[in-house]
Amino acid sequence: MKNVEMSVEKNILTIKVDLTQEFGPSSSGKTIIIASTEGNVAIPGDEEKKIGLNIYRKK
């Protein structure tokens, strides 16, 4: 994962992303990646539930 922190407390999923970071252009080159789970990943403590997250801005 790039720039994504996840935690679960009392059945509440919290996602933290530093919006000041950038990881370069997307594969298409149309956007700049800020954060990504790089596909679907399991939610901490629950392998059955998945999340896919991408945060980007226009180039």
Biopython code that builds the backbone (N, CA, C, O; Angstrom):
import numpy as np
from Bio.PDB.StructureBuilder import StructureBuilder

atoms = [
    (1, "MET", "N", (0.846, -1.177, 0.000)),
    (1, "MET", "CA", (0.000, 0.000, 0.000)),
    (1, "MET", "C", (0.891, 1.239, 0.000)),
    (1, "MET", "O", (1.967, 1.256, 0.599)),
    (2, "LYS", "N", (0.429, 2.239, -0.665)),
    (2, "LYS", "CA", (1.145, 3.506, -0.721)),
    (2, "LYS", "C", (0.375, 4.559, 0.056)),
    (2, "LYS", "O", (-0.714, 4.963, -0.352)),
    (3, "ASN", "N", (0.937, 5.007, 1.177)),
    (3, "ASN", "CA", (0.401, 6.149, 1.911)),
    (3, "ASN", "C", (-0.999, 5.887, 2.483)),
    (3, "ASN", "O", (-1.784, 6.826, 2.614)),
    (4, "VAL", "N", (-1.328, 4.646, 2.825)),
    (4, "VAL", "CA", (-2.640, 4.304, 3.375)),
    (4, "VAL", "C", (-2.439, 3.538, 4.681)),
    (4, "VAL", "O", (-1.748, 2.520, 4.713)),
    (5, "GLU", "N", (-3.045, 4.033, 5.751)),
    (5, "GLU", "CA", (-3.047, 3.328, 7.029)),
    (5, "GLU", "C", (-4.493, 3.007, 7.374)),
    (5, "GLU", "O", (-5.368, 3.866, 7.266)),
    (6, "MET", "N", (-4.745, 1.770, 7.790)),
    (6, "MET", "CA", (-6.098, 1.370, 8.167)),
    (6, "MET", "C", (-6.079, 0.739, 9.548)),
    (6, "MET", "O", (-5.122, 0.063, 9.924)),
    (7, "SER", "N", (-7.156, 0.972, 10.301)),
    (7, "SER", "CA", (-7.316, 0.318, 11.591)),
    (7, "SER", "C", (-8.802, 0.115, 11.844)),
    (7, "SER", "O", (-9.641, 0.835, 11.303)),
    (8, "VAL", "N", (-9.116, -0.873, 12.673)),
    (8, "VAL", "CA", (-10.496, -1.148, 13.050)),
    (8, "VAL", "C", (-10.593, -1.103, 14.566)),
    (8, "VAL", "O", (-9.821, -1.756, 15.268)),
    (9, "GLU", "N", (-11.542, -0.333, 15.060)),
    (9, "GLU", "CA", (-11.795, -0.254, 16.491)),
    (9, "GLU", "C", (-13.302, -0.225, 16.706)),
    (9, "GLU", "O", (-13.993, 0.650, 16.185)),
    (10, "LYS", "N", (-13.805, -1.178, 17.468)),
    (10, "LYS", "CA", (-15.240, -1.298, 17.750)),
    (10, "LYS", "C", (-16.054, -1.318, 16.454)),
    (10, "LYS", "O", (-17.058, -0.617, 16.331)),
    (11, "ASN", "N", (-15.610, -2.125, 15.495)),
    (11, "ASN", "CA", (-16.286, -2.307, 14.210)),
    (11, "ASN", "C", (-16.327, -1.057, 13.338)),
    (11, "ASN", "O", (-17.153, -0.970, 12.429)),
    (12, "ILE", "N", (-15.450, -0.089, 13.599)),
    (12, "ILE", "CA", (-15.349, 1.116, 12.772)),
    (12, "ILE", "C", (-13.999, 1.093, 12.070)),
    (12, "ILE", "O", (-12.954, 1.046, 12.719)),
    (13, "LEU", "N", (-14.026, 1.126, 10.728)),
    (13, "LEU", "CA", (-12.804, 1.174, 9.936)),
    (13, "LEU", "C", (-12.364, 2.626, 9.801)),
    (13, "LEU", "O", (-13.144, 3.483, 9.385)),
    (14, "THR", "N", (-11.111, 2.897, 10.154)),
    (14, "THR", "CA", (-10.533, 4.227, 10.014)),
    (14, "THR", "C", (-9.417, 4.152, 8.988)),
    (14, "THR", "O", (-8.547, 3.283, 9.060)),
    (15, "ILE", "N", (-9.451, 5.073, 8.029)),
    (15, "ILE", "CA", (-8.436, 5.138, 6.981)),
    (15, "ILE", "C", (-7.718, 6.470, 7.110)),
    (15, "ILE", "O", (-8.354, 7.523, 7.169)),
    (16, "LYS", "N", (-6.383, 6.423, 7.155)),
    (16, "LYS", "CA", (-5.583, 7.644, 7.231)),
    (16, "LYS", "C", (-4.721, 7.755, 5.986)),
    (16, "LYS", "O", (-4.047, 6.803, 5.592)),
    (17, "VAL", "N", (-4.753, 8.941, 5.367)),
    (17, "VAL", "CA", (-3.968, 9.217, 4.167)),
    (17, "VAL", "C", (-3.367, 10.605, 4.304)),
    (17, "VAL", "O", (-4.070, 11.560, 4.632)),
    (18, "ASP", "N", (-2.075, 10.720, 4.056)),
    (18, "ASP", "CA", (-1.413, 12.019, 4.034)),
    (18, "ASP", "C", (-1.632, 12.616, 2.643)),
    (18, "ASP", "O", (-1.032, 12.160, 1.670)),
    (19, "LEU", "N", (-2.481, 13.625, 2.550)),
    (19, "LEU", "CA", (-2.844, 14.207, 1.263)),
    (19, "LEU", "C", (-1.758, 15.108, 0.679)),
    (19, "LEU", "O", (-1.912, 15.621, -0.429)),
    (20, "THR", "N", (-0.667, 15.305, 1.409)),
    (20, "THR", "CA", (0.422, 16.132, 0.888)),
    (20, "THR", "C", (1.432, 15.313, 0.090)),
    (20, "THR", "O", (2.277, 15.889, -0.595)),
    (21, "GLN", "N", (1.364, 13.993, 0.161)),
    (21, "GLN", "CA", (2.327, 13.146, -0.547)),
    (21, "GLN", "C", (1.833, 12.816, -1.952)),
    (21, "GLN", "O", (0.631, 12.783, -2.214)),
    (22, "GLU", "N", (2.778, 12.574, -2.837)),
    (22, "GLU", "CA", (2.463, 12.137, -4.197)),
    (22, "GLU", "C", (3.438, 11.036, -4.584)),
    (22, "GLU", "O", (4.582, 11.025, -4.130)),
    (23, "PHE", "N", (2.981, 10.104, -5.429)),
    (23, "PHE", "CA", (3.795, 8.968, -5.834)),
    (23, "PHE", "C", (3.995, 8.900, -7.342)),
    (23, "PHE", "O", (4.290, 7.836, -7.886)),
    (24, "GLY", "N", (3.837, 10.027, -8.013)),
    (24, "GLY", "CA", (4.080, 10.070, -9.446)),
    (24, "GLY", "C", (2.844, 9.792, -10.265)),
    (24, "GLY", "O", (1.747, 9.640, -9.729)),
    (25, "PRO", "N", (3.033, 9.728, -11.580)),
    (25, "PRO", "CA", (1.887, 9.567, -12.480)),
    (25, "PRO", "C", (1.302, 8.153, -12.437)),
    (25, "PRO", "O", (1.983, 7.177, -12.121)),
    (26, "SER", "N", (0.018, 8.088, -12.766)),
    (26, "SER", "CA", (-0.644, 6.790, -12.916)),
    (26, "SER", "C", (-0.110, 6.111, -14.171)),
    (26, "SER", "O", (0.655, 6.711, -14.926)),
    (27, "SER", "N", (-0.506, 4.876, -14.394)),
    (27, "SER", "CA", (-0.021, 4.156, -15.575)),
    (27, "SER", "C", (-0.486, 4.813, -16.871)),
    (27, "SER", "O", (0.202, 4.722, -17.888)),
    (28, "SER", "N", (-1.644, 5.472, -16.848)),
    (28, "SER", "CA", (-2.131, 6.165, -18.051)),
    (28, "SER", "C", (-1.447, 7.510, -18.243)),
    (28, "SER", "O", (-1.419, 8.050, -19.349)),
    (29, "GLY", "N", (-0.888, 8.053, -17.147)),
    (29, "GLY", "CA", (-0.232, 9.347, -17.219)),
    (29, "GLY", "C", (-1.178, 10.528, -17.086)),
    (29, "GLY", "O", (-0.745, 11.678, -17.161)),
    (30, "LYS", "N", (-2.465, 10.260, -16.890)),
    (30, "LYS", "CA", (-3.462, 11.335, -16.820)),
    (30, "LYS", "C", (-3.608, 11.925, -15.418)),
    (30, "LYS", "O", (-4.089, 13.047, -15.260)),
    (31, "THR", "N", (-3.194, 11.171, -14.410)),
    (31, "THR", "CA", (-3.357, 11.617, -13.031)),
    (31, "THR", "C", (-2.085, 11.392, -12.234)),
    (31, "THR", "O", (-1.193, 10.655, -12.655)),
    (32, "ILE", "N", (-2.016, 12.040, -11.072)),
    (32, "ILE", "CA", (-0.916, 11.855, -10.130)),
    (32, "ILE", "C", (-1.464, 11.081, -8.934)),
    (32, "ILE", "O", (-2.480, 11.468, -8.357)),
    (33, "ILE", "N", (-0.802, 10.000, -8.562)),
    (33, "ILE", "CA", (-1.262, 9.151, -7.461)),
    (33, "ILE", "C", (-0.875, 9.783, -6.123)),
    (33, "ILE", "O", (0.277, 10.162, -5.911)),
    (34, "ILE", "N", (-1.852, 9.890, -5.234)),
    (34, "ILE", "CA", (-1.635, 10.395, -3.873)),
    (34, "ILE", "C", (-1.594, 9.235, -2.890)),
    (34, "ILE", "O", (-0.776, 9.222, -1.971)),
    (35, "ALA", "N", (-2.479, 8.259, -3.086)),
    (35, "ALA", "CA", (-2.520, 7.080, -2.209)),
    (35, "ALA", "C", (-3.213, 5.937, -2.933)),
    (35, "ALA", "O", (-4.066, 6.162, -3.792)),
    (36, "SER", "N", (-2.846, 4.718, -2.586)),
    (36, "SER", "CA", (-3.480, 3.553, -3.203)),
    (36, "SER", "C", (-3.247, 2.309, -2.358)),
    (36, "SER", "O", (-2.186, 2.133, -1.760)),
    (37, "THR", "N", (-4.253, 1.458, -2.322)),
    (37, "THR", "CA", (-4.061, 0.143, -1.729)),
    (37, "THR", "C", (-3.456, -0.811, -2.761)),
    (37, "THR", "O", (-3.133, -1.954, -2.438)),
    (38, "GLU", "N", (-3.306, -0.345, -3.989)),
    (38, "GLU", "CA", (-2.748, -1.133, -5.085)),
    (38, "GLU", "C", (-3.545, -2.410, -5.305)),
    (38, "GLU", "O", (-2.990, -3.507, -5.349)),
    (39, "GLY", "N", (-4.846, -2.247, -5.442)),
    (39, "GLY", "CA", (-5.758, -3.374, -5.611)),
    (39, "GLY", "C", (-6.583, -3.574, -4.354)),
    (39, "GLY", "O", (-6.519, -2.772, -3.422)),
    (40, "ASN", "N", (-7.350, -4.636, -4.335)),
    (40, "ASN", "CA", (-8.186, -4.929, -3.175)),
    (40, "ASN", "C", (-7.365, -5.633, -2.104)),
    (40, "ASN", "O", (-6.626, -6.575, -2.391)),
    (41, "VAL", "N", (-7.502, -5.170, -0.873)),
    (41, "VAL", "CA", (-6.783, -5.764, 0.259)),
    (41, "VAL", "C", (-7.768, -6.049, 1.386)),
    (41, "VAL", "O", (-8.824, -5.423, 1.475)),
    (42, "ALA", "N", (-7.413, -6.991, 2.237)),
    (42, "ALA", "CA", (-8.271, -7.344, 3.375)),
    (42, "ALA", "C", (-8.273, -6.215, 4.405)),
    (42, "ALA", "O", (-7.265, -5.549, 4.635)),
    (43, "ILE", "N", (-9.433, -6.029, 5.008)),
    (43, "ILE", "CA", (-9.560, -5.086, 6.116)),
    (43, "ILE", "C", (-8.858, -5.707, 7.325)),
    (43, "ILE", "O", (-9.007, -6.905, 7.566)),
    (44, "PRO", "N", (-8.098, -4.923, 8.086)),
    (44, "PRO", "CA", (-7.370, -5.485, 9.229)),
    (44, "PRO", "C", (-8.278, -6.293, 10.163)),
    (44, "PRO", "O", (-9.303, -5.799, 10.632)),
    (45, "GLY", "N", (-7.885, -7.533, 10.420)),
    (45, "GLY", "CA", (-8.626, -8.395, 11.329)),
    (45, "GLY", "C", (-9.814, -9.114, 10.714)),
    (45, "GLY", "O", (-10.522, -9.834, 11.419)),
    (46, "ASP", "N", (-10.060, -8.937, 9.393)),
    (46, "ASP", "CA", (-11.214, -9.584, 8.755)),
    (46, "ASP", "C", (-10.871, -9.900, 7.302)),
    (46, "ASP", "O", (-11.105, -9.084, 6.411)),
    (47, "GLU", "N", (-10.323, -11.072, 7.073)),
    (47, "GLU", "CA", (-9.875, -11.476, 5.734)),
    (47, "GLU", "C", (-11.018, -11.570, 4.721)),
    (47, "GLU", "O", (-10.770, -11.520, 3.516)),
    (48, "GLU", "N", (-12.267, -11.706, 5.184)),
    (48, "GLU", "CA", (-13.393, -11.843, 4.264)),
    (48, "GLU", "C", (-13.815, -10.515, 3.648)),
    (48, "GLU", "O", (-14.393, -10.494, 2.561)),
    (49, "LYS", "N", (-13.534, -9.416, 4.323)),
    (49, "LYS", "CA", (-13.936, -8.095, 3.827)),
    (49, "LYS", "C", (-12.740, -7.421, 3.169)),
    (49, "LYS", "O", (-11.639, -7.415, 3.721)),
    (50, "LYS", "N", (-12.960, -6.859, 1.998)),
    (50, "LYS", "CA", (-11.886, -6.242, 1.221)),
    (50, "LYS", "C", (-12.195, -4.770, 0.953)),
    (50, "LYS", "O", (-13.346, -4.335, 0.984)),
    (51, "ILE", "N", (-11.121, -4.018, 0.688)),
    (51, "ILE", "CA", (-11.257, -2.620, 0.314)),
    (51, "ILE", "C", (-10.252, -2.325, -0.799)),
    (51, "ILE", "O", (-9.138, -2.849, -0.804)),
    (52, "GLY", "N", (-10.663, -1.489, -1.725)),
    (52, "GLY", "CA", (-9.779, -0.986, -2.768)),
    (52, "GLY", "C", (-9.880, 0.533, -2.763)),
    (52, "GLY", "O", (-10.969, 1.087, -2.912)),
    (53, "LEU", "N", (-8.752, 1.200, -2.594)),
    (53, "LEU", "CA", (-8.770, 2.655, -2.459)),
    (53, "LEU", "C", (-7.728, 3.276, -3.382)),
    (53, "LEU", "O", (-6.577, 2.842, -3.418)),
    (54, "ASN", "N", (-8.147, 4.301, -4.131)),
    (54, "ASN", "CA", (-7.240, 5.089, -4.944)),
    (54, "ASN", "C", (-7.578, 6.552, -4.734)),
    (54, "ASN", "O", (-8.738, 6.949, -4.851)),
    (55, "ILE", "N", (-6.576, 7.351, -4.426)),
    (55, "ILE", "CA", (-6.747, 8.797, -4.319)),
    (55, "ILE", "C", (-5.763, 9.425, -5.283)),
    (55, "ILE", "O", (-4.570, 9.120, -5.255)),
    (56, "TYR", "N", (-6.265, 10.303, -6.137)),
    (56, "TYR", "CA", (-5.427, 10.902, -7.172)),
    (56, "TYR", "C", (-5.920, 12.299, -7.498)),
    (56, "TYR", "O", (-7.004, 12.709, -7.082)),
    (57, "ARG", "N", (-5.100, 13.024, -8.251)),
    (57, "ARG", "CA", (-5.494, 14.344, -8.735)),
    (57, "ARG", "C", (-5.157, 14.432, -10.212)),
    (57, "ARG", "O", (-4.326, 13.680, -10.721)),
    (58, "LYS", "N", (-5.812, 15.357, -10.889)),
    (58, "LYS", "CA", (-5.492, 15.554, -12.301)),
    (58, "LYS", "C", (-4.085, 16.091, -12.440)),
    (58, "LYS", "O", (-3.600, 16.822, -11.577)),
    (59, "LYS", "N", (-3.441, 15.732, -13.515)),
    (59, "LYS", "CA", (-2.076, 16.162, -13.794)),
    (59, "LYS", "C", (-2.020, 17.644, -14.111)),
    (59, "LYS", "O", (-0.943, 18.180, -14.372)),
]
sb = StructureBuilder()
sb.init_structure("model")
sb.init_model(0)
sb.init_chain("A")
sb.init_seg("    ")
for serial, (resi, resn, name, xyz) in enumerate(atoms, 1):
    if name == "N":
        sb.init_residue(resn, " ", resi, " ")
    sb.init_atom(name, np.array(xyz, "f"), 0.0, 1.0, " ", f" {name:<3s}", serial, name[0])
structure = sb.get_structure()
